[in-house]
Amino acid sequence: MKNPQIAPIPAASLNPSLPSYLAADHLGPWGIYLQQVDRVTPYLGSMSRWVETLKRPKRTMIVDVPIQLDDGTHAHFEGYRVQHNTTRGPGKGGVRFHPEVTLSEVMALAAWMSIKNAAVNVPFGGAKGGVRVDPKVLSQAELQRVTRRYTSEIGVIIGPSKDIPAPDVNTNERIMAWMMDTYSQNIGATATGVVTGKPVDIGGSLGRREATGRGVFTVGMEAASRMGLEVKGAAVAVQGFGNVGAVAAHLFEGAGARVVAVQDAHGTVYKESGLDVQRLKAHHDKSGSVAGYDQAETLTQDAFWDVPCDIMIPAALEQQITTSNAPRIQAKMIIEGANGPTTPLADDILNDRGILVLPDVIANAGGVTVSYFEWVQDFSSFFWSEDEINQRLVQILKKALDAIWTTAEEHKVSLRTATFIIACQRILHAHDLRGLYP
Ligand code: NAD
């Protein structure tokens, strides 16, 4: 494999009040997050005096990840771990392996984790990690070396009571097992609680793999019933057929919905009467993509946004719904399985068009909620049944959505702004109680 090119960091804007690396890339995910914080500041009352703390990550780490490739040569990858806020508890958030991941993207993802964890009221702060690598061009041995070296490099700031990584795009149970082992070898004791999303046999939780997709489904069903949308027979379009998208598609199909369109990085398939999700998954698992599935029509990637549907689930990457496709989306409800899939301007268009957006910070919070259960189970070394986990998950998500819905109605704001209001108030109230050190 080739060493990936490192893209230049965009020029910093001239904002004198922020360090240049924080003000840079103002149109990217971090800029979007800053705009979201600005939007809620007027609703934070006396807590707004601490709002500046949300605009800066607490701790940002950039590491070099050198490995030996199978052919004996060496490659260097850039890795990041960002702890955005740890006021309410240890940092918590996934690790992404992607050739285009950047520090500012990881900063935004870490910040959204702070918001998400506070929104569902689990005792975690927000963190996120990434390695700028395309895992698909690595052998398993090379992937293991990248994972272990990255874990070792960030080892000084992670730990069961400091910061707990988890899977994200292109990382999985296998990688979590290597991370847990590396950290444990380095400290000389088995520390199952250092990561979540591990295999069940080494301290993982039942239900964790499906938790994010199940959360998307749970929040979607609850919102559908509140807005009077009949899910049975409803048309659902899903972007991303990985851990989140495939599970959500499967559960909506189980509730009687027609999954009419599925898109992944390599193709888009469409069938008006509804795709057979299990068959599509079998094809995907064999070939690596939904592309080439012969029981459906093939669409261009852009045509996905015009598909007639009632519910759309972006569950791939950020910044997918933009000003160019938001006016074309036909759905009545969008459930953000992915993190940051909608740009703020697109959000306004959807809002003006009366399309309900269930924001990422609540819609995909199922994963971190069950990660919290996994962490608790690891600490107590006592494991719960899958039924118990799913019941507690649904309970937490419904309670969180209820509070968000009430806040949205009270202030006449979007569900996203309402989620941010609740979360920012919780974080800043905790900050207020703890006080500023020294
Ligand atoms: P994954 O790697 O399992 O799947 C990603 C899917 O997106 C794949 O099907 C891929 O082909 C598709 N995709 C990638 N680029 C695309 C593009 N340009 N156009 C269309 N499709 C594309 O990842 P995942 O774990 O399912 O995560 C998906 C999203 O959900 C990410 O934004 C992630 O941060 C978020 N998320 C994941 C979890 C979790 O528990 N896995 C939790 C919360 C949020």
Residues whose N, C-alpha, C, O or C-beta is under 5 A from the ligand:
A	BS01	NAD	P167 D168 V169 N170 T212 G240 F241 G242 N243 V244 G245 Q263 D264 A265 A315 A316 L317 G337 A338 N339 N364 G367
